[in-house]
Amino acid sequence: MRIEYEIKLGFKDVMFRPKRSTLSSRSQVKLERTFRLKHNNTEWTGIPVMAANMDTVGTFEMALALYEKKLFTAIHKHYSPDEWNDFLTKSPKGI
């Protein structure tokens, strides 16, 4: 076993300092951002928050619910190709 003597930092050792802003109210904050996708040059506009791809979270139902709020979901890997085809034919364009 090797013992490391360097100082290790944890969450309590890091402080986030807010950036100065010209906004006068939190209601003026816009969370939407536009991203250009690297490999197909399409643009996506929404809030860059993703639901995890855990078995109980990254479902098709969650993807549809978060799509309405302009969020996105990493779908879990346990869906069959037939389930994917069914979902994509029934889902709104752009999902």
DSSP file (Angstrom, degrees, kcal/mol; ACC not computed):
  #  RESIDUE AA STRUCTURE BP1 BP2  ACC     N-H-->O    O-->H-N    N-H-->O    O-->H-N    TCO  KAPPA ALPHA  PHI   PSI    X-CA   Y-CA   Z-CA
    1    1 A M              0   0    0      0, 0.0     2,-0.5     0, 0.0     0, 0.0   0.000 360.0 360.0 360.0 139.9    0.0    0.0    0.0
    2    2 A R        -     0   0    0      2,-0.0     2,-0.5     0, 0.0     0, 0.0  -0.923 360.0-146.2-109.7 131.5    1.2    3.5   -0.8
    3    3 A I        -     0   0    0     -2,-0.5     2,-0.5     2,-0.0     0, 0.0  -0.836   9.4-150.5 -97.5 127.8    0.4    6.4    1.4
    4    4 A E        -     0   0    0     -2,-0.5    -2,-0.0     1,-0.1     0, 0.0  -0.856  11.9-174.0-100.2 130.6   -0.1    9.8   -0.3
    5    5 A Y        +     0   0    0     -2,-0.5    -1,-0.1     2,-0.1     3,-0.1   0.417  43.8 116.6-104.7  -0.3    0.7   12.8    1.8
    6    6 A E  S    S-     0   0    0      1,-0.1     2,-0.3     0, 0.0    -2,-0.1  -0.302  76.6 -95.9 -68.8 155.9   -0.5   15.6   -0.5
    7    7 A I        -     0   0    0      1,-0.0     2,-0.4     0, 0.0    -1,-0.1  -0.538  39.0-153.5 -71.7 132.7   -3.3   17.9    0.6
    8    8 A K        -     0   0    0     -2,-0.3     2,-0.4    -3,-0.1    -1,-0.0  -0.893   4.5-144.2-108.8 139.8   -6.7   16.7   -0.6
    9    9 A L        -     0   0    0     -2,-0.4     2,-0.2     2,-0.0     5,-0.0  -0.819  15.9-172.3-105.3 144.0   -9.5   19.2   -1.1
   10   10 A G    >   -     0   0    0     -2,-0.4     3,-1.3     1,-0.0     4,-0.4  -0.556  45.6 -82.1-118.6-173.7  -13.2   18.4   -0.5
   11   11 A F  G >  S+     0   0    0      1,-0.3     3,-1.1    -2,-0.2    -2,-0.0   0.840 126.0  57.9 -62.2 -33.8  -16.5   20.1   -1.1
   12   12 A K  G 3  S+     0   0    0      1,-0.2    -1,-0.3     3,-0.0    -3,-0.0   0.664 100.9  58.6 -72.3 -13.4  -16.1   22.2    2.0
   13   13 A D  G <  S+     0   0    0     -3,-1.3     2,-0.5     2,-0.0    -1,-0.2   0.518  94.0  76.3 -91.4  -6.0  -12.8   23.6    0.7
   14   14 A V    <   -     0   0    0     -3,-1.1     2,-0.5    -4,-0.4     0, 0.0  -0.897  59.9-169.1-111.2 132.8  -14.2   25.1   -2.5
   15   15 A M        -     0   0    0     -2,-0.5     2,-0.5     2,-0.0    -3,-0.0  -0.980  12.7-146.5-123.3 128.3  -16.2   28.3   -2.5
   16   16 A F        -     0   0    0     -2,-0.5    -2,-0.0     0, 0.0     0, 0.0  -0.800  13.4-157.0 -89.8 127.9  -18.2   29.5   -5.5
   17   17 A R        -     0   0    0     -2,-0.5    -2,-0.0     1,-0.0     2,-0.0  -0.919  20.7-119.7-106.5 126.5  -18.2   33.3   -5.8
   18   18 A P        -     0   0    0      0, 0.0     2,-0.3     0, 0.0     3,-0.0  -0.310  24.5-120.4 -66.1 146.5  -21.1   34.8   -7.8
   19   19 A K        -     0   0    0      1,-0.1     2,-0.0    -2,-0.0     0, 0.0  -0.628  32.8-102.5 -83.8 143.0  -20.3   36.8  -10.8
   20   20 A R        -     0   0    0     -2,-0.3     2,-0.3     2,-0.0    -1,-0.1  -0.352  43.9-165.9 -63.8 145.7  -21.4   40.4  -10.9
   21   21 A S        -     0   0    0      2,-0.1    -1,-0.0     1,-0.1     0, 0.0  -0.936  31.9-143.7-136.0 155.5  -24.5   41.0  -13.0
   22   22 A T  S    S+     0   0    0     -2,-0.3     2,-0.2     2,-0.0    -1,-0.1   0.448  70.1 110.6 -95.0  -2.6  -26.3   43.9  -14.5
   23   23 A L        -     0   0    0      1,-0.1    -2,-0.1     3,-0.0     3,-0.1  -0.474  54.4-158.9 -73.5 143.4  -29.7   42.3  -13.9
   24   24 A S  S    S+     0   0    0      1,-0.2     2,-0.3    -2,-0.2    -1,-0.1   0.571  73.3  27.2 -98.0 -10.8  -31.9   43.9  -11.3
   25   25 A S  S >  S-     0   0    0      1,-0.1     3,-1.3     0, 0.0    -1,-0.2  -0.993  71.2-123.9-149.4 152.4  -34.1   40.9  -10.6
   26   26 A R  G >  S+     0   0    0     -2,-0.3     3,-1.5     1,-0.3    -1,-0.1   0.733 107.4  71.2 -67.3 -21.6  -33.9   37.1  -10.7
   27   27 A S  G 3  S+     0   0    0      1,-0.3    -1,-0.3     3,-0.0    -4,-0.0   0.680  89.3  62.3 -69.1 -15.1  -37.0   37.2  -13.0
   28   28 A Q  G <  S+     0   0    0     -3,-1.3    -1,-0.3     2,-0.1     2,-0.3   0.523  77.9 111.8 -85.4  -6.5  -34.8   38.6  -15.7
   29   29 A V    <   -     0   0    0     -3,-1.5     2,-0.6    -4,-0.2    -3,-0.0  -0.508  54.3-156.4 -72.9 131.4  -32.6   35.5  -15.9
   30   30 A K        -     0   0    0     -2,-0.3    -2,-0.1     1,-0.1    -1,-0.0  -0.950  11.4-175.4-109.7 119.8  -32.9   33.5  -19.1
   31   31 A L        +     0   0    0     -2,-0.6    -1,-0.1     2,-0.0     2,-0.1   0.672  51.5 103.8 -88.3 -18.6  -31.9   29.9  -18.7
   32   32 A E        +     0   0    0     15,-0.2     2,-0.3    13,-0.1    15,-0.2  -0.392  46.2 179.4 -70.1 140.3  -32.3   28.9  -22.4
   33   33 A R  E     -A   46   0A   0     13,-3.0    13,-2.2    -2,-0.1     2,-0.5  -0.948  23.5-129.9-134.6 155.7  -29.1   28.5  -24.5
   34   34 A T  E     -A   45   0A   0     -2,-0.3     2,-0.4    11,-0.2    11,-0.2  -0.939  23.9-172.5-111.2 128.9  -28.6   27.6  -28.1
   35   35 A F  E     -A   44   0A   0      9,-3.0     9,-2.8    -2,-0.5     2,-0.6  -0.953  18.0-143.2-120.7 138.8  -26.1   24.8  -29.0
   36   36 A R  E     -A   43   0A   0     -2,-0.4     7,-0.2     7,-0.2     2,-0.2  -0.907  27.9-126.5 -98.4 122.8  -24.9   23.8  -32.4
   37   37 A L     >  -     0   0    0      5,-3.2     4,-1.1    -2,-0.6     3,-0.1  -0.468  13.3-136.6 -73.6 140.2  -24.4   20.0  -32.5
   38   38 A K  T  4 S+     0   0    0      1,-0.2    -1,-0.1    -2,-0.2    -2,-0.0   0.874  91.4  37.1 -68.9 -43.1  -21.0   19.0  -33.6
   39   39 A H  T  4 S+     0   0    0      1,-0.2    -1,-0.2     3,-0.0    -2,-0.0   0.623 128.2  25.9 -95.7 -12.7  -21.6   16.1  -36.0
   40   40 A N  T  4 S-     0   0    0      2,-0.2    -2,-0.2    -3,-0.1    -1,-0.2   0.353  92.1-128.0-131.1   7.0  -24.8   17.1  -37.8
   41   41 A N     <  +     0   0    0     -4,-1.1     2,-0.3     1,-0.2    -3,-0.1   0.738  59.4 138.6  54.9  29.5  -24.8   21.0  -37.6
   42   42 A T        -     0   0    0     -5,-0.1    -5,-3.2     2,-0.0     2,-0.4  -0.673  47.7-128.0 -95.1 160.6  -28.3   21.3  -36.2
   43   43 A E  E     -A   36   0A   0     -2,-0.3     2,-0.4    -7,-0.2    -7,-0.2  -0.869  16.1-164.4-110.4 143.6  -29.1   23.7  -33.4
   44   44 A W  E     -A   35   0A   0     -9,-2.8    -9,-3.0    -2,-0.4     2,-0.5  -0.996   3.1-166.7-124.6 130.0  -30.9   22.9  -30.1
   45   45 A T  E     +A   34   0A   0     -2,-0.4     2,-0.3   -11,-0.2   -11,-0.2  -0.975  39.7  89.4-118.1 127.2  -32.3   25.6  -27.9
   46   46 A G  E    S-A   33   0A   0    -13,-2.2   -13,-3.0    -2,-0.5    25,-0.2  -0.967  80.2 -52.9 176.9-166.9  -33.4   24.8  -24.4
   47   47 A I        -     0   0    0     23,-2.8     2,-2.8    -2,-0.3    25,-0.3  -0.868  50.2-129.0 -97.1 120.9  -32.2   24.6  -20.8
   48   48 A P        +     0   0    0      0, 0.0     2,-0.4     0, 0.0    23,-0.1  -0.326  65.9 121.8 -76.1  67.2  -29.0   22.5  -20.5
   49   49 A V        -     0   0    0     -2,-2.8    23,-1.8    21,-0.2     2,-0.4  -0.997  43.6-161.4-126.3 131.8  -30.3   20.2  -17.8
   50   50 A M  E     -b   72   0B   0     -2,-0.4     2,-0.3    21,-0.2    23,-0.2  -0.939  16.5-131.9-120.7 133.8  -30.4   16.5  -18.3
   51   51 A A  E     -b   73   0B   0     21,-1.9    23,-1.9    -2,-0.4     6,-0.0  -0.626  42.5-103.9 -74.8 140.1  -32.3   13.8  -16.5
   52   52 A A        -     0   0    0     -2,-0.3    24,-0.1    21,-0.1    -1,-0.1  -0.140  18.5-122.1 -65.2 160.2  -29.9   10.9  -15.6
   53   53 A N        +     0   0    0      4,-0.1    24,-0.3    22,-0.1    -1,-0.1  -0.069  61.8 138.8 -95.9  34.4  -30.0    7.6  -17.6
   54   54 A M    >>  -     0   0    0     22,-0.1     4,-2.1     1,-0.1     3,-1.2  -0.378  69.4-104.1 -71.3 159.5  -30.7    5.5  -14.5
   55   55 A D  T 34 S+     0   0    0      1,-0.3    21,-0.1     2,-0.2    -1,-0.1   0.811 119.3  39.9 -56.7 -33.8  -33.3    2.7  -15.0
   56   56 A T  T 34 S+     0   0    0      1,-0.1    -1,-0.3     3,-0.0     3,-0.1   0.503 122.6  37.7 -97.7  -3.3  -36.0    4.5  -13.1
   57   57 A V  T <4 S+     0   0    0     -3,-1.2     2,-2.3     1,-0.1    -2,-0.2   0.802  98.3  66.8-113.1 -48.3  -35.4    8.0  -14.5
   58   58 A G  S  < S+     0   0    0     -4,-2.1    18,-2.8     4,-0.1     2,-0.2  -0.370  72.5 137.4 -82.0  64.2  -34.4    8.0  -18.2
   59   59 A T     >  -     0   0    0     -2,-2.3     4,-2.0    16,-0.2     5,-0.1  -0.560  68.2-110.8-103.7 168.8  -37.7    6.7  -19.6
   60   60 A F  H  > S+     0   0    0      2,-0.2     4,-2.2     1,-0.2     5,-0.2   0.877 119.4  54.8 -64.2 -37.8  -39.6    7.7  -22.7
   61   61 A E  H  > S+     0   0    0      1,-0.2     4,-2.1     2,-0.2    -1,-0.2   0.904 108.4  48.2 -63.1 -41.0  -42.3    9.2  -20.4
   62   62 A M  H  > S+     0   0    0      1,-0.2     4,-2.8     2,-0.2     5,-0.3   0.895 108.6  54.6 -66.0 -39.4  -39.7   11.4  -18.7
   63   63 A A  H  X S+     0   0    0     -4,-2.0     4,-1.8     1,-0.2    -2,-0.2   0.908 109.8  46.7 -60.9 -42.1  -38.4   12.5  -22.0
   64   64 A L  H  X S+     0   0    0     -4,-2.2     4,-1.1     2,-0.2    -1,-0.2   0.901 113.4  48.7 -66.9 -40.3  -41.8   13.6  -23.1
   65   65 A A  H  < S+     0   0    0     -4,-2.1     4,-0.5     1,-0.2     3,-0.3   0.914 115.4  42.9 -66.8 -42.5  -42.5   15.4  -19.8
   66   66 A L  H ><>S+     0   0    0     -4,-2.8     5,-2.7     1,-0.2     3,-0.8   0.786 104.1  66.0 -75.8 -26.1  -39.1   17.2  -19.8
   67   67 A Y  H ><5S+     0   0    0     -4,-1.8     3,-1.3    -5,-0.3    -1,-0.2   0.862  95.6  58.2 -60.7 -35.5  -39.4   18.0  -23.6
   68   68 A E  T 3<5S+     0   0    0     -4,-1.1    -1,-0.2    -3,-0.3    -2,-0.2   0.782 108.7  45.0 -65.0 -26.3  -42.3   20.3  -22.7
   69   69 A K  T < 5S-     0   0    0     -3,-0.8    -1,-0.3    -4,-0.5    -2,-0.2   0.290 120.2-109.0 -98.9   8.0  -40.1   22.3  -20.4
   70   70 A K  T < 5S+     0   0    0     -3,-1.3   -23,-2.8     1,-0.3     2,-0.2   0.815  80.7 123.1  65.8  33.6  -37.2   22.4  -23.0
   71   71 A L      < -     0   0    0     -5,-2.7     2,-0.3   -25,-0.2    -1,-0.3  -0.692  50.9-135.4-110.3 169.7  -35.0   20.0  -20.9
   72   72 A F  E     -b   50   0B   0    -23,-1.8   -21,-1.9   -25,-0.3     2,-0.4  -0.886   6.2-144.0-132.3 166.2  -33.6   16.7  -22.2
   73   73 A T  E     -b   51   0B   0     -2,-0.3     2,-0.8   -23,-0.2   -21,-0.1  -0.962  14.1-136.3-130.7 137.8  -33.3   13.1  -21.0
   74   74 A A        -     0   0    0    -23,-1.9     2,-0.2    -2,-0.4   -17,-0.1  -0.868  35.5-137.1 -89.9 111.9  -30.6   10.5  -21.4
   75   75 A I        -     0   0    0     -2,-0.8   -16,-0.2     1,-0.1   -22,-0.1  -0.454  17.9-113.4 -74.2 138.6  -32.7    7.4  -22.2
   76   76 A H    >   -     0   0    0    -18,-2.8     3,-0.6   -22,-0.2   -22,-0.1  -0.243  22.4-117.7 -69.8 164.9  -31.7    4.2  -20.4
   77   77 A K  T 3  S+     0   0    0    -24,-0.3    -1,-0.1     1,-0.2    -2,-0.0   0.363  92.3  86.6 -88.4   4.3  -30.3    1.3  -22.4
   78   78 A H  T 3   +     0   0    0      2,-0.0     2,-0.3   -23,-0.0    -1,-0.2   0.389  61.2 105.0 -92.4   5.4  -33.0   -1.3  -21.7
   79   79 A Y    <   -     0   0    0     -3,-0.6    -4,-0.0     1,-0.1   -20,-0.0  -0.642  68.4-128.2 -83.2 142.9  -35.5   -0.4  -24.5
   80   80 A S     >  -     0   0    0     -2,-0.3     4,-2.1     1,-0.1     5,-0.2  -0.407  25.0-107.1 -81.9 164.0  -35.6   -2.7  -27.5
   81   81 A P  H  > S+     0   0    0      0, 0.0     4,-2.5     0, 0.0     5,-0.2   0.855 122.0  55.1 -59.6 -34.0  -35.3   -1.3  -31.1
   82   82 A D  H  > S+     0   0    0      2,-0.2     4,-2.3     1,-0.2     5,-0.2   0.905 107.1  49.0 -65.9 -40.2  -39.0   -1.9  -31.6
   83   83 A E  H  > S+     0   0    0      2,-0.2     4,-2.4     1,-0.2    -1,-0.2   0.893 111.2  50.9 -65.0 -39.1  -39.8    0.2  -28.5
   84   84 A W  H  X S+     0   0    0     -4,-2.1     4,-2.8     2,-0.2     5,-0.2   0.939 110.4  48.2 -62.2 -47.4  -37.5    3.0  -29.8
   85   85 A N  H  X S+     0   0    0     -4,-2.5     4,-1.8     1,-0.2    -2,-0.2   0.908 112.3  49.2 -60.8 -41.9  -39.2    2.9  -33.2
   86   86 A D  H  X S+     0   0    0     -4,-2.3     4,-1.4     2,-0.2    -1,-0.2   0.917 112.8  47.6 -63.3 -43.6  -42.6    3.1  -31.6
   87   87 A F  H  X S+     0   0    0     -4,-2.4     4,-1.8     1,-0.2    -2,-0.2   0.926 111.7  49.2 -63.7 -45.6  -41.6    6.0  -29.4
   88   88 A L  H  < S+     0   0    0     -4,-2.8    -1,-0.2     1,-0.2    -2,-0.2   0.815 110.1  50.6 -69.1 -29.6  -40.0    8.0  -32.2
   89   89 A T  H  < S+     0   0    0     -4,-1.8    -1,-0.2    -5,-0.2    -2,-0.2   0.817 117.9  39.1 -75.4 -28.7  -43.0    7.6  -34.5
   90   90 A K  H  < S+     0   0    0     -4,-1.4    -2,-0.2    -5,-0.2    -1,-0.2   0.636  98.5  92.1 -94.0 -15.7  -45.4    8.8  -31.8
   91   91 A S  S  < S-     0   0    0     -4,-1.8     3,-0.1    -5,-0.1     4,-0.0  -0.390  86.0 -93.9 -81.3 158.1  -43.3   11.5  -30.3
   92   92 A P    >   -     0   0    0      0, 0.0     3,-1.5     0, 0.0    -1,-0.1  -0.278  50.6 -89.4 -66.1 155.1  -43.4   15.2  -31.4
   93   93 A K  T 3  S+     0   0    0      1,-0.2    -5,-0.0     2,-0.1     0, 0.0  -0.424 112.5  33.1 -64.8 136.4  -41.0   16.4  -34.0
   94   94 A G  T 3         0   0    0     -2,-0.1    -1,-0.2    -3,-0.1    -3,-0.0   0.361 360.0 360.0 100.1  -4.6  -37.7   17.7  -32.5
   95   95 A I    <         0   0    0     -3,-1.5    -2,-0.1    -7,-0.1   -28,-0.0   0.503 360.0 360.0 -81.7 360.0  -37.6   15.3  -29.6
